[in-house]
Amino acid sequence: MTAQSNILLIHADQWRYDCVAANGHPLLQTPHLDRLAAEGVRFTHAFTPSPICVPERNCLLHGQWATRHGCITNYDSEAPKPVEGTPITFTRVLKEAGYYLGYVGKWHVRRDKEPTDPMYGYDDYVSEDAPYAEWRAAQGYAPGPHTNGWFGEVDPHIPPEGSRIVWGVDRALEYIRRGQERGGPWMVRWDPVEPHLPNVVPEPYASMYPPETIAPWPSFPDPLVGKPYIQVQQRRTWKVDGWGWERWAPIVSRYLGEISLLDFAVGRLLAGLERLGERDNTLVVFTSDHGDLCGGHGMMDKMHIMYEDVVHVPLIVRWPGVAPAGQVQDAFISHALDLAATFCEAAGAEIPAGFQGESLVTCLRDGVGPERDGIASTFAGNQFGLYSQRMWRERRWKYIWNPTAEDELYDLETDPGEVTNRATDPACAGLLQRLRERLVAWMEATDDPLLNQWTRPQLLEGLKV
């Protein structure tokens, strides 16, 4: 490609794949995302390369697996490690191609560098914390409540237009105008911290989905029989062990309400894009860094698991004049890695040799997705200490290698909630071996440092106590 497209990236935080109406949620209202899907391409098998904030965000910037760029955990862990040196980022590629770059919202990449650092190349950046708090106070709104910890509550002090979500969209539109004024191509990225917990939501969204109308997730309840102990520990540490759905439903209600507020803001952003005359020459991408348990498997947040609740992510792309409208693409997508390469090609630039993803430009244009027989994801621990995991997921089966705990094997066709671990089922022995060998092949191909002379036989031979 030689033409340069403007790029608008909506990169949310902790948004489940099944929490978009177009993806099949029976209750949720997301009309603006549904329209975006109808006008573009909706991906059904997009997965995060690492289901935790900081590693995924570095994956997106550097176009590499966390095991390659080196940032494998969030800041607050035993092994915080920022990416070393000044490796290439897709944003620097765009900058060198003449793009204006604006960034609004959650950064969560590293503490010692901001988006405007030369390593990333953004021209303008505004975070979601202090600037919004100052704006909120200036409008005469009281500070948001925080009386229910991570479990969320109603924000009685603001209308939807006073929320951090809508504030962020309005800042993004300001940056789009700045890009226009510069006369060249632009990329603007909006990273709302929502719907990451705690969901503190204004009315009418806080009450949009009455708890009694919300059905449990397919993964609830889960007795966690034959599964790693750390999952039981996850419940106990969060003090949710033994909770019934009546305790979870109000939390899920606020989560869904906040998603509908986000959808309202997406509509505001897309309408602004059209008013500015940029609709037809802008590549729009909506996705999330990872999903959310939010009561799935009776757990909170996302740590120490590779369930669909957190690894499966929404991905919708609209590209007028390039991607035919109304496509549904079921190829396996490693979203952060593939998007990094896609943005470079959309900018008319070379994809850096060190990138490990595959550009989706051909997929979007011709409807032919990457030829992958499965998809991987990696995790290294965080809240409760270090804990390595590798996932290999195919159409029907998912295998999770836990070097220090029970391995996991799920039949996604008969058990979509991943409640029954089949790893010790004799009937699955041959299948399990094949999936282990396939995971080893992927780890070899990506130079995964977890694969060594000690772990290789444990993995291939199933040397578990």
N, C-alpha and C positions, 0 to 999 in steps of 0.2 A: 504493500500500500504506500501511496505517496501523500495523499491528502491527510491533513491533521484535523482530528475531531476534538471539539471541546469535550471535557469529561466531568461528569458530576457523580461523585461516589457518596452513597449513603451507607455508612458502615456502623451498624448498631452494635449494642453490647448485650449479649446473653439472650438472644431471640431464638426461640425454638422453631424448627422447620414447620411443625404442625400448627403453628400459631399465625397462619395467614389463611384467610378464608379460601383463597384460590388453591391452597395446598390441602384443603379438605376439612378444616375445622368446622364442626357443625353449628357453632354458636357465635363465633367471633365475627365482628364486622370490620373489614379492612377494604372499603370500596376503592380507595385510591391506589393501593397496591394491586388490587385485583385488576383495575383498569390498566395499570402499568404492565401487568402480565399479559393482558389481552392485546396490548399494543406492541409487545416485544416477545421475549423468550423466557419461559419459566423452566428452571432446572429442578429436576426431582431427585437427583443423586449428587448434590454438592455436599462436601464434607470438609471440616476444619482439619488442618494439618496438626493442630495441637489445641485441645479444648481448654485453654486458659489464656487470659488476656495478653500478657506481655509477650510470650513466645509467638502467638498467632500474629500479633501486630508487627513483630519483626519479620515473620515469614512473609507477610504481605509487602513490606518495604523492600526486603532483600531478595524476594523471589526464591527463597531457599527453605529447606526443612530446618527446624530448630536444631537438629543434630549437626547441621552444617554451619549455620550462622552462630551458634553457640549460646544463645539466650534460651535456656530450657525451663526456667521457672519465673514466677513473679518476683517482685522485689523482696517481699517479706518471707523469705525462705532461708534454708541453710546454705543454699548455693546460688545466691544472686550473681549473675554474670552478664554484664552488658556485652554487646557485640564489640569485639576488639578491632582496633585499626579504623580504617575508613572504607569499608567495602562498598561496592556499588549499590545504589538504591534505584528503584524505578523512577523516583521523583527527580533524582539528579539527571537521569536520562531525559526526562521531560523538560527539565530546566535547560539542558544543553540544546534541546530541540526548539527552544524559544517560548516555552509555556510560562504563563503567570500561574502561580500556585498559591491557593488559599486554604487554610485549615481551621475548622471550627470544632471545638469540643474536646472529648477525651483523647489524651495523648497516650500515656501508659506504654511507652516504648523504653525509655530510660530516664533516669533522674538528672543526669549531668548534661543532657543536650535536649533542646527544644526543636520543634519542626523548622525553625528559621536557621538552625545551624547549617553550615555549608554541606555537611554530610547528607542532609535531607533536601535543602534548597527551597523551602517554602518562603514566599515573599511576605505573607501575612499569617498570623496565628492568634487566635483568642481561645483561651481555655474555658471549661464549663464551670469552674469553681468561683473564684473571687469576682471576676467580671460580671457574672450573672447575679451574684449576691449584691453587688453594688448597684446594679441596674434595678433589681427588685426593690431594694430599700428606697431608691430614688423615686420609684413609682408609688411609694407609700404602702407597700405590702409588708406585712409582718413576716419575719423569718419562717421558713417551713418547719413543721413539727418533727420531732424525732423521739417519740415516746414509746415506740414499739420495736426499737432496735432494727434488726435486719428484716423483720417480718412485714414492715410497711404499714401505712395508715392513710387516712384522708387528709388532704391539705385544704383546710377551710378558708385560707386567707387569699386565694387567688382564683381568677377565672382561667380557663384554658389558655387564653392569650397571654397570661402572666407566667406561664410555666417556663421552666428552663428549656423544655423541648421546643416550644414555639420561638422563644428568644434565640435559640441556636439557629433555627431556620432563617430568621430575619437577618442574622449575622452572615449566614451563607449567601443570601441574596445580595448583601452589600459587597461581598467578595466577588460574586459573579459580575456585578456592575464594574468593579475595579478591573477585572479581567477584560471586560469589553472596552473600557477606556484606554487600555494599553494597546488595543488594536490587533493583538495576536491571539493565538489559541490559549485557552485557559483550562486548568483543572481545579475544581473546588471540592473539598472533602468535608462532609459533615459527619461527625462521630458523636452522636448522642450517647451519654452514659446509660440511658434507659434502653430496654426495660430491666437492666441489671438491678437486683435487689439493693436496698429496700424500695418497694414501689409506693411512693408517697404521691398520691394522685388527687387532683382537684375534681370537683363535680362538674358536669354530670357523669364523667367517666368513671369515677370511683364507685358509682352505684349502677353502672350500665349492665353488669352481669351478676344478678343475685346469686349468692353462693348455692342456694338450693337448686338452681337450674344447671349447675356445672357438674358434668359426669366425671368420675375419676379418670386419670390417664390410663392408657392400656397397661402401663407398668405398675399400677397400684391395685391391690396391695402386693407386696413382695416379701415373703418370709426370709429372704436372703439365705436359704438353705444351700449348702454346698458352694458358697461364694466366699471371696476373701474377707477375712475378719475386719479389714480396714473399712469396709462398707458399714458394718455394724458400728464401728467406732465413729464413723461419720455421723450417723444418727445420734449417737450418745453425746458427742461433742456439741452438736447443735441443740441438744436437749429436745429432740422430736421423737425419740424412741417410743413406740406404742401409740403414736397419734393416729386417730381415725380420720376418715375423709372430712368429717364435720369440722375438724381443726384446720385441715388444709384448704378447704374450699374458699374461705374468705381471703386467704393469701393468693390463691389462684385468681380469684375475682379481681383483685387489684392489679395483678399482673396482666390479665386480659384487658382491663380498663386502660391501663397505661399504653398497651399496644394500640388500642383504638385511638388514643390521643396522639400517639406517634404517627398513625396513619393519617389523621387529620392534618398533622404538620407536614407530612409528605405531600399531601394535596396542596397545601399552601405553597410549598417549595416548587412543585411542578407548575402550578398556576403562575407563580412569579417568573419561572423560566420562560414560559410561553409569552407573558407580557413583555419580557425583555427581547423577544424575537429570537430566542436561542433554542427553541424546542427541536427544530428540524436538523440542527447541526451539532447536537450534543449526545454523546454516549452516556446514558444514565444507568448506573448499577446500584442495586439495592441488595445488601447482604448483612451478615452479622459475624462477629468473631467466633462465636460458638453458641450453643444452646443453653438450656437451663433445666435443672431437675424440677424445681418448684413443686415438690411433693411427689414427683415421679420416683418410684421405688421407695417411697417414704423418706426421701432425703431432700436436703436443701443445697442450693448452689450447684457445684459442678465437679468437685475434686475426687480424684482417685478412682474414676470409673470411665468406661468407654461406651456407655449406653447411647442409643440413638437420641435420647433426650438432649444430650450435649454435643455429640459429634456431627449430627445431621443439621445442616444449616439452610436457611432460605437463600435463594439466589434468583434474582429477576433482572433482566437486562433489556433495555429499550435502546435501539440504535436506528433511527429513521434513515431510510435509504440504503441501509446495509443489511439489517436483520429483518426478514419478513415477519409481520405481526402474527401473533397467535401460536407460535411454536411452543411445543412442550418437549424438552430435551432430557432424555434419561441416561445419558452417558455419565460415567463416574468423573466427578470434578473435584480436584483438590483446590478449593476456591481461592485461597490466598496466593498460592504459588501460580496458579493459572491466570489470575487477574493481573498480577505483576507483569507477566509476559504480554498479556492482552493490551494493557495500557501502553506499553512501549510500541507495539505494532500499530495501535490506533493513532499514535503520535507520529507515525511515519519513521520511526527510529529502529535501529538494530536492537534485538533482544540480547542482553549481555550473556556471554558464554557461560558464566557461573550460575545463571538462573536454572532452577530445576523443574519449573512448571512448563506447561504447554499453552501457547496463545490460543484463545477461543475465537479469534477473528474468523477463521474458516468455518468453525462450528456455527457461529452466529449467522454468517452469510449464506452458507450452503446447507446447514442443518445436519452436518456430519460431525459427530462429537469425537473426542479423543478415544482411541481404541485401547481401553483398559479393561482387564478382567477382574479388577478389584481396586480397592483404595486403602491407604494406610493412614494411621494417625499415631502420634507419640505423646507421652506424658512423663514427667520426671518428679512429680510430687510438689507439694506446697504447704497447705495448712497444717497437716499433721506429720510433717517431715518428708524426707525423700522417699520416693516410691515410683520405680520405673514401670512403664507399661508400653506395649506396642500392640496395635490393632491391625488385623488384616480383614477387610470386610468385602464379601462378594454379594451377588444378588440374593442368595438364600441364606448363606451362612456367614457368621461373624466369629472370628477367633481372636482372643485377647491373651497375650503372653504376659503373665505377671511373674517375673523372676523370683520374687520373694513370697509368693502366695499361690493359691490355686489358680490354674489357668481357667479360662472361660470359653465356652462354645455355645452359640445360640442359633437356633433355627428360626430365622426371621419370617419364614412363611407360615409355620404353625404356631409360633410364639412371638408375635411382633412386639410384645412388651418385654421380652428378654427376662422372663421370670425363672425359667428352668435352665440350669447350667448342664449341658450335655457332655462336658469335657471328659467325664469318667464313665460315660455310657459305652459299654463294649461294642454296641452296634455302630458307634461313630469312630472307632479306632482308626480305620483306614482313612476316613475323611479328615480326622484330626491331624494325622501324619502329613497328608497332602497340604493342608493349610499351613502347618509349621514349615514345611519345605518352601512353600510360596513366600511366607514371611521372611525366611532367611534370604531368599533370592532378592527380595526388595531391599532388605538391610544391606546386602552386599552391593547392590546397584547404587545405593545412596551413601555408601561409606558410613553407615551408622556405627558409632564407636561403642555402642552397647554390645555389639556382636564381637566376641573375642574368643580366645582359646578355652576359656572357662564356661562362658555362657552358650557357645555354639552347641556343645554336646548336651547341655541341659535342655536346650530348646529342641534340638532335633530328636533326641532320644527320650524326651519327656521324663528326665531324671528328677522327679518330684518326690518328696517324702510322703 
